[in-house]
């Protein structure tokens, strides 16, 4: 946002032009909201701090000598209000004192900007930063995104640019540590599961240190399995997080603004002006209209925008009750996909069926090598999906890894399986790996504990007749398809990686003598009778959770 473009508006507002002042508030409110929201991570005080910042800016606008310095001046006001708020608070930490209606800003960032892969990972890692680091990151994030300069960042914090460079570097190091924690919690390390058994799911500095110490000494959690992109490259060009639905900003300044001075300001002409402004980049990002009504700026949702959701940390317990899911008619189990077929069947007539875990010491059959030219993913090299409705679209010819993370400690019960929709071409379930099935034991001290839960927290339960998943499931795609998380009831997440035959073959041939529970399982026969995944369809239903459990897809 270039201040020079606002020079005339700022000058007019300083001269008492009420309409110019309203335009100034409307245009710069999203920037202030992003700084405050990220610094406080969506705490209930965000609205108050944003309002106080804008109030002080409007009240002291006449003291601004150089309109070109308006942005750095406004950002400095916002940071002072954030620090003043921190000094006034001597009670509980942010997330313990937040009201139930406060939106987690990290979650809001993910939902509103539709972040996937490592961009999403960075947003989630913000939760693990201390207040001071989060305040600095609120500015650095916008600097990398092109909304602030380093000079403005340093001025807002009140330090030199050289000192700002040191502070930013230290903050980035702690951010990288937090990214490692996010990745580890998305994994399935049994030692990490035991370590976090008494954790309440609320990120803080004590648990950040404990988890970081575990990751440094754990071969499983410390294995990145992919190249980690620096956060600067991930955040370049990212948009501002839109204002939340229902956000209000009351500026009753005794006639200083048209919003506060006139009881009938919600006129047709004003509304039309603001609605037309939605074509501008910053305002269009809000997916709503900013309308002056009754002395307040009210953000309303457009009909095409998705309904608001209660933000839930991927590591926090959810308290909502899952809606009932329509039961699918029972289907007689198909013969075990690992058994030799009596005849070659047409594509789409064979689906995964319930099977028993193979003997742990039985090496897998040879994995047929299908042609592969590579698969692209809308989620990038690593798409992490933790919430209902999260999806990733895969396109190409090659192998795909879907890694499971089931979290019964947060919410056990019936699991609604993910589904593959909009299939164009063919999709096969070719192998299972990761060293274990999710119903294998995971603890040397608790005999009841498996990847599906334990006797204390309860168990995640699959639908009757559903294929028991392994830690890693490999699929072969020739075409395009969308995978959607249908989380209702039990808590789970998926990580999706475009993969290769080499990676799949290496995974499934790692045996118990190398520290894992069992060899993998080959399901691919190399023919069209290789299992087609359950919950797959060529259609795109409004609710992906309605895909039939053992759907049989016609030939492409």
N, C-alpha and C positions, 0 to 999 in steps of 0.2 A: 504494500500500500504506500504509494508515493505521496509525501506531504505536499510536494510542489503542485500536484493536481488540485489540492484543496486550498491553495493560497487565497483565492478570491472568496471562497466560502468562509474561511476562518476570519478574513478581514471584515466581511460583511457581518458575521456573527459578533465580532468585537464592536462593531458600530451599532449594534442593537437590532439587527435584522432577525426577527424571530424565526422565520422560515429557514434561514441559513443555519441558525443554531440547531434547529430540529434535524436538518440534514447532517450536521456535524455529529450529533449524538447518534443518529441512525447509522452513519457510516463507520464510526469508530467503536461502537459498542461491541461488535464481535471480537475485535482484537483484545480489548480489555477483558472480556469474558474468558477468552482462551488463556490469557496470562494468569488471571486469578483462579480460574477453574483448575488448571493444571498444577499451579502452586499449592492449592489446598486439596487437590484431588477430589473435587466435587463435594466437599464438606458443606453442611447446611449453611455455613457462614458465607458461602460464595456470593449469593445474591446481595447480602448486606455490604460486602466489600466492594462488589462491582458498583452498586448504587452509590456508595460513599465516594468512590473514585470519580464517577461521572459527575456527581454533585459538586465535588471540589473543583473539577476541571471547568465546569460551566460557571461556577461562582467566581473563579479566579482567571477566567479567560482574558479579561482586560489587562492583566499583568504580563501576558506573553508578548515579548517585544518582537520576536522573529517568527512569523508564521511557518517558516521552513523547519523550525525546531519543534513544531507541535507534537510530533510523534514521540520523540525522546522525552519531552516534557510530560506528556500523558502517561507514558510507561513508567516514568519516575514516580509520578503520583500513585499509580497502581501498586508499585513495589513498596512505597512508604505505607500505604494502607494495609498491605499484607503483613509487613513487619510490625506495624502498630497492633494489628489484630493478634499476632503471635505473642507480643509482650503482654497484652491484656489477659491472655489465656494462661492460667496456671493450674487448670484442672486436668481432666482426662485427655488422653491422646485423641487425635482427630476421629479415627474410625470408631472409637468407643462412644464418643459424645454426639456423633452425627445422628440426625433424625432419620426415621425410616424412609422418608421421602427424598432424601438427598441422593443424587445420582453420582455413582463412582465415575470420575472423569475419564479414567483409563478405559472403562467399559464404554462410556459415551463416545470416546475417540474411535474405538473399534467399530461400534455399531453405525455411527453417523458417517464415518469416512470409509466404511466397508474395508477395513484393513485386513490383510491376509498374510500368512507366512511370517517372515521375520519382521515385517512392519508391525504386525499384531504383537509379536513377541516383545518388541521394544515398548509398545504401549502398556503391556501387562507388567513389564519390569518396573515401570514407574512406581507401582504400588510399594515396592521394596525400598525406595529411597527415603532418607530422612528429610525432615521439613526443609532444611537449608539447601540440600541438594535439589529437592523438588522445585524450590523457588528459582534456583539458578537454571534448572532444566526448562522451566516454563519460558524463559527468555531465549535460551540456546536453541530450543526446538524451533522457535519462530525465526531465529537468526538463520538456521540451516534451511528453513522453508522459504527464506527470502522476504520475511515480513519485518525483520529488524536488522540493523547493522551491528558489527562488533562494538563500534563506538557507542551506540545507543545501549547496548547490553551493559557495557562497563559503567556508563553514566547512571543507569538505573540502579545498579548494585552499589554505586558509589566508590568504585576502585579504578585503578589505571587499567589500560588495555593489556599491559604486560601481566599484571596480577590477575586480570580476568582470564587470560590464556591458561595460567596455572590452575585457577579454580575450575575452569571448564574441563581441563584434562583430568583432574582428580574426580570430578563428578562423573565423567565418562567411564573411568575405571570402575567405579562403584555400579554404574549402569550395566557394564559388561558382566560384572559378578551377578547382578540381579537377572540378567538375561539367561545366564547359566542355570540359575535356580528355576526359572520358568521352564526351561527345556527339561531339567531333571524331573520336575513335578509332572511333566507330561509323559514321562517315561514310566517304567514299571520295575525299578530297582527294588527288590524285596527288602534290602537293608534300609533304604530310604523310607519305605512304607512303615517299617517298625520305628524308625527315628521320629516320624511325624505322627505316630499314633496318638500322642497326647497334645498335639498342636491344634489350636482352635480355628485354624484356617485364616487367621488375620495376620497379614505381613507386618513384621516389625524388625528392628535392628538386631535384636537378640537372636531371632530365628534366622535372619539373614546370615549372621556369622556362623551359626551352627550348620546350616545347610551348605554354606560355602566351604566350610571345613570338611564336611562329608564328601562333597563333589571333588575337591582337590585330591582326596585319597581313594576315590572309587573309580575303578576302570570302566564300569558300566555307565555311570553318570557323566564321567569326564570325557567320554567318547562323543565328540560333536556329531559324527556321522555325516557332516556336510560342511561346506565352507560357510563361515559366519561373516556376513556382510557388515561393514562398519555402519553405525547408526546414521552418520552424516549422509551416506549414499542412499539410505532407506528413506530419509525424511525430506530430501530435496524436492521442492515443488509441492509438498503436501498442502492441502487446503486447510483453512481454519475450520475448527469444529463448530458446526452450527449451534446457534442458541437452542436450548431445549424448548419443547412445546410448553406453553403456559408461562414462560419467563416474563416477568413484568419489571419495568423500571419506572419508578415514580419520581419525577423531578418537579416537585411543587416549590417553585422558587419565586413566588410573589410576582408573577408576570414576566419573568426573565425568559420563559420559553412559551411558544404558542401552545404546547401541550398542556402546560399548567395554567395558563392564563385564561383560556377560553373554554367554556363549558360545552361548546358545540364544535370542538375541533375535529371530531370524527366525521368530517364532511365528506361528501362524494369526491370533491376535488383532491383532498389530501389522500384519501384511500387510493384513488386512481394513480396519483403520483408515486405512492410507495409501491403499489403493485407493478407499475411499469419499471420501477427500479430493480425488480427481481431479475431482470436481464443482465444486470451488472454482476461481475464475477463474485465479489465478496458477499453480496446479498443473496444471489442465487444459491449459494452454498447452504443457506439456512433452510432450504426446502419449506419455507413458510413466508408469511407476509408480516411486516412490522407495521402495525396500525396504531395510531394515537387514539386513545379512548379514555375519557374520564381522568385525564392527567397522568396516564401511564402508557409506556410502550409495551404492547402485548404481542407476543409472538404466537401466531395461530398456525395450525397445521393445514397443509394443502391436502385435497382429497387423494392425490396420488402418493403421498408420503406414507411410509409404513407406520403402523400403530406404535406408540411409545411402549417401551419395555422397562420392567424393573431391572436395574443393573445388578448383576450378581457376579461376584468374583469367581473365577474358575476354581478357586480353592476354598470357597465358602459354601456352607450348607444352604440349600434353597428350601424355602418354606412353602412354596406354592403347591397346591394339589394338582396333580396331572389330570387332564381331562380324559374321559374314557376313550379308548381306542377300539374301533370296530373289530370284532374278532373275525378272523378268516376261517372258512370252513376247513375242517381237518382233512389232510391229504395223507394217504398211505405213504409211508417212507419208501423212497426209492432204494434200489440196491446200493450198497456202499460204493462210493465213487472210486475207491481204490481197488475194487474187485474188477476182474477182467470181464469186459462186456461180451455178451453172446452175439451181438450184431452191432454194426455201426448205425447209429441213429442220426437223424438230421439235427442240425444245430438248433438249439433252443428247446429240445424235448427232454433234456437231462438237467436236473437242478441238484444243488447240494442237498444231502440228506444227513440225518443223524448218524453219527458213527462213533465207534469206541476209539480211545487213544491207542496208538500202536505201542508195542513194547519199547521202553526207552532206549534199549540197546540195539534196536533194529534200524540199520541205515536205510535211508530212503531209496526208492527206485531212481533210475536215471531221469533227469528232468529234460524233456524234449526241448530243443532249441528252436523256437518259432522265429520267423523273420522280424527284425526290429529296426525301425528307422528313428525311433525316439517318440516320446510322449510329452506334450506341453500341458501345463496346468495353469489355470487362472489363479491358483494360490502360490505359484512359484515353486521353487525346489522343495519347500517344506510348508505345506498348508496345515495349520493347527485349527481344528474345529471342536469347540467345547460347548456350544449352545444349540438349542433347538432351532432349526432353520438354516444353520451354517451349511454352506455347500461349496463344492469345487467342481469345475468342469474340466474334463480331461479329453485331449484330442491327439490322435496319432496312431502309430503302430509300435507297440512295445509293451514293456512290463511296468506295473504299478504296485507299490507297496502301501498297504493300509495297516498302520500300527495302532493297536487298541490300548486305551487307558481307561480302565474301569475303576470308579472311586466309590465303593460301598460305604467307606467311612464318612462320606458326605451325604449320600442318599442311596439307600439300598432299595430293593423291591423289584418289580417287573420292569424289564428293559424292552424298549421299543427299538427294533433294529434299524440301522441306517438303510437307505434304499438307493438304488441306481435308477435314474429316470432319463427320459429323452434319448435312449440308446439309438445310435445310428451305426450300423455295422455289427460287430461281434464282440462279446465280452466273456472270457473264461476265468474260472477260479482254478489256478494252475498249481499252487503249492501253499503250504503252511509252515511257518518257521518261528524264529525268535527264541528257540530253545525250550519252549513250553506251550502247552495249552493253557488257557486262562483259568481252567478248573484244576490245574496242578497245584500241589502244596507250595507255599512260598516262605514258610517260617520253620526254623529248626526248634523253636520254643513253643509254638502254638500249633498243635496238630490239626486244629479246626480251620486254620487259615489257608485260603487259596486265593488266586487272583480274582475270584468272584466275591470274596468277603470272608468273614469269620463268625464264630458263634456270638461274639460280643456286639458287633455292629450290624450283623445280619448279612444276607447274601443277595447279590444281584441274580435275578432269575430270568432265563431266556423264555421266549414263547414256546409252547409245546410244539415239538417237531422242528425247531430251529437248529441249524448247524452250530455246534459249539466252536467259537472262534479261538484261534491261537493268538499269541502275542503279535506275530507278524503274519499277515495274509497277503499272498501275491496273486495278482490278476494280470491277464493278458488282454489288451485292448487293440482292436483293429477298427478304428472309427472314432466316435465321440460319445461321451456319456457324462452325466452329472451325478455325483455322490452327495447325498444330503443326510445330515444328522437329524434324527427324529427323537431327540431326548424328551421323554415323558416318563415320569417316575424315576427310575434309577439314573444315577449320574454317570456319564461316560463321555469320553472325547476320542477323536480320531486324529492321527497325523498321517498325511498323504504325501508320498514321495514318488515322482516319476523314477523308475528304477531300471534294471537291466537283467538279462539272463544271468550274467556273471554274478551279480549281487545276490540274486535269489538262490542260485546253486551253491554259493559259498555259505549262505545263511543256513540252509537246510542240512548241509553236511557237517555242521559243527555238532559233535556228539557230547554225551554226558562226561566223557573223560576230560573235556575242556571246560568244565564248570557249569554246564547247563543241564536242564532236566532231561531232555530227550532230543534225539535227532528230529529233523523236520519230516514232513510228509509230502510226497509228490501226488498230485491229483490229476495232472495232465497226462492224457494218453497220446497226445500228438494228433488227435483226430477231432471230428466234430462232436464226439460223445464225451469230451471233457466237460466237467460240470459247469453249468451256467449258474452264476450266483443267485441265491434266493433274493427276493425283493428287487427284481429288475423288470423294467417295462420300457417299451419304445414310446410310450405316451409321456406327457408331462402333467401329472395331476396337480390340482390346486394345493392339495396337502400330500406331500410325499409319503407320509406315514400310512396312507391308505393303499399302498402297493401290496398286492397279494403276496402271501408268504412264499409260496412255491410257484411263482408265476413262470409260465413257459412262453418264451418269446418266439415269434415266427422267424423264419429265415429272412435275412436282410434283402 
